Amino acid sequence: MEMLIEMFSYNFIIRAFVVGLLVSLCAALLGVTLVLKRYSMIGDGLSHVGFGALAVAASLNLAPLEVAVPVIVVAAFLLLRLSESSKINGDAAIAIISSTSLAIGVVCVSISGVNTDLNSYLFGSILATTTADAIMCALLALAVIIIFVIFYNKIFAVTFDESFSRATGLKTGVYNTVIALLTALTIVIGMRIMGTLLISALIIFPALSSMRVCKKFKSVILCSGVLSVCCFFVGMCASYLLDTPTGASVVIVNAIVFVIFWIIEAVRTRTGKL
């Protein structure tokens, strides 16, 4: 208790905690849909795009997030279009865009020599979260959550049976675009806390863990949200106590929880067979 009081006496930790909880919730909500649609690696691809955008912004002395937001949103739409193409499958599309973006970022960093601030985006840093960043991230996160709730039924239909949804007259392309947009915004707001190299783990782990013990879509969504928020809180406390990077600590906690849930599923399955 004394540790928690001491930890939350710092303003930068409070800012990071609020943003982190919102990011965790957004990632959990979208993660279930992305995993079920086999788009789970889109988060990894967009995070590489984010690094390229941030590198270019740093080289040109521009505001990093203001550059990253439109670039990642455009990349999300492009990934979606390429994935829907019969000539290029989803994995190949992600590889093309992510590797190209990463190469552009590396070249920009090499030419400009700016790398100090980019390290915080690569691996995450709660110290790098300014008040302006926190406000912007909180607004984007709230927008993601509200839009997801509004279009929940449509997203559910597109996730489970896109062909049937299209046959019933549902504009699946529009709602796939909504999913891509929400994913892009989640990547943007999570880069400061988790880092571009780790944010995709926040999307994948809670969803996979929840699917081990829950079978209904709504229950998986709820369980994923609770797990993601709890894992972020535990990871952040562990980071403060052990003086380890926040993003990496959160991912490790998520990995441990996934193993625990996988064991629970295995025990339940074996017990059921007996």
N, C-alpha and C positions, 0 to 999 in steps of 0.2 A: 504493500500500500504506500509506503514511504517512497519507494522507487517511482510509482505512478505519479504521485504528487510532485516529486522533483522533476520528472520527465515533462509533465504538462505545465510546468512553470515557465517553459521556454516558448516564446511566440512562434518561432519557426517550426517547432514540433507540432503545435496546435494546427498551424496552416497545413503542414504535410499530412497530419492525421485526417483532417476533414477532406482534403483532396483525395487522399489514399482510399478512404472508405467509399467515396463516391465512385472513384475509378474501379475499385474492386466490385462494387455492385453492378456497374455498367458492363464490365468484362464478364461477370457471371451470367447476366441476363443474355448477352449475345453469344457467349461461349456455347451454350446448349444448342442453339440454332446452328452455329457454324460447325460444330462437331457432327451433328446429325446430317447436315448437308454436305459433309466432307470438305468443308472450306476452312478447316481448323488452321491450316498453314497460311491463310491469307493475312492473319495477324503478324506473322513473322515477316512476310513479304512487305507489308505496309510499314513495319518498323524499320526495315532497311531503307525504304523510300524516305522515311522520316529523317534518318541519319543523313542521307544525301541532301535533303532540303535544309537541314540545320547547318550542314557544312557550308553550303552555298551562302546561306544567310550570314553566317559568322564571317565568311570571307569578304562579303560586301558590306559588313557593319550594319545589317538590317535586323529588325526584331525577329528572333528565331521562331516563336510560336505563330506570329502573323504570317510568316512565309510558309511554315510547315502545314498549317491548317488547309489552305486551298490546294497545295501540292498533293497532300495525302488523300484528300477527297477526290481529286481528279484521278489519282492512281487507283483508288478503289473502284471507280467507275470503269476505268480502262481494264483492270483485272477482271471485273465482272463480264465485260464484253468479250475479252479474249477467252475466258473460261467457257462462255456460251458458244464460241466458235467451234465448228466441227474439225477445223484444221489444227487448232492448238488446244491441248487439254489444260485443265486447271493448274496442275503441277508445273507444267512447262511455262505457262503464262506467269506464274509467281516467280519462277526461277529467272525468267528473262528480265522482268521489271526490277526485282530485288537486287540481282547482281549488277545490273546497269546502274542503279541508283547508288549502290554501295561503292562502285568504282568511281562515280562522279564525286562522291563525298570524299573518298580517299585522295583523289587528285587535287581537289580544292584545298583540303587540309595541308597537303604537301606543298602546294604553291604558296599559300598564304602564311603558313606557319602557325595558324591559330588552332590550338588543340586543348587548352586548359578548360574552357567552358564546355567543349564538346564531350569531354570525358564524363561530365555529369549527366549528359544526355545518353551516352552509351551504356553506362552502368547504373544510373540513377543516383540522386543525392537529395536528401531532404533539406540540406543547407541551401540548395540552389533554387528552392521554391520561394519566390518573392511574393509580396502581397498582391501585386498586379497579376502574376501568374495564377495565384490561388483563386482570385476572383473570376478570372477568365475560365479556368478549369472547372470551377464549381458551376458556373453558368452553362458551360457545354455539357457537363455531366447531368445536370438537371434536365436539360433539353433532350438528351439521349434517353433518360428514364421515362420522361413524359411521352415522347414519341413512341417508345416501345410499348408502353401501357395502352396508348390509343390504338395502335395497330396490332395489338396482341393476337387477336383472332385471325387476322390475315397472315401474320407471320407464322402462326401455328399451322395454318392450312398449307402455306408454301413450303414449310419445313418438311412436313410428313408426306405429302403427295402433290408435287408440283404439277404433274401431268393432269391429274384429276381436277385440280384447282383451275388450271387453264381451260379445261373442257367445260367447266361450269361458268366460265365467263370472267373469272377473276384475273385481273391484270397482274400476272405473276412477275413480269418484268419490272413493274413499278415497285413492288414490294421487295424484290431482290435488290433493287437500287436503294431502297430504304435501309435494308440490312447492311449493305456496303457502306452507306453514309454513316450509319451509327457506329459501325466497326472502325471507320476512319477517325471519327471524333474520339472514340475511346482510346485509340492508339495515341492520338495527339495529347490528350490530357494525362495519359499514363507515363509519357516519356520522362517527365521530370522526376517522378518518384521511383519508377521501376527501371527506367533506362530502355533504350530502343532494343537492346539485345535480350531483355528479360520480360517485356510486357506481354509477349504472346503466351508465356507460361501462365499468366494470370487469367487468360481467356480459356485455356485448355484444361488445366488441372481441376478447378472446381466442378466443371461440367462432367468430366470423366469420373471424378470421385462420387458425385451424386448419382450417376447412372449405375454405379455398383450396387446401390441399396434401394433406389427409387425406380419405379417403372412408368409412372404417368408423367406426361409432359409438365403439367403444372407443379407437381410435387418435386420434379427434378429442378425446375426453375427456382422454386422457393429454397430447396436444400442447397442448391448451388450458390444462391445469394448469401445465405447464412454462413456457409462454409468459407466463402471468399472474404467476407467481412471479418469473420473470426480469425482466419489465417493471417490477414493483414495486420490485425491488432497484435496477435501473438508474435508475428515476425518483426513488427516495429519495436515491440518491447524487448525482444531478444537482441535486436540490433543495437538498441540503446544500452542494454546491460552488458553485452559482449563486445561492443564497439566494432561491429561488423557492418558492411554495406546493407542498407535497408532493402533494396530490391532483391539481392541475393538471399537475404534472410527470409523474406516473404516466400520466395520460390521454394526454398528448402522446407519450410513449414508445410506448404501446399503438397510437396512431394511426399512428406511423411504421412500426411493425412490420406493421400491417395493410396499409399501402401496399406494403411490401417483399414480403409474401406474395402480394398481389394481382398484383404484377408477375411474381413467380415463376410463378403460375398462368397468366398470360397468355402468358409465354414458353413454358411447357410445352405449352399448347394449340396455339400457333402451330407449335412444333417437331413436334408430333404430326401436324398437318395436312400439313406438308411431307414 
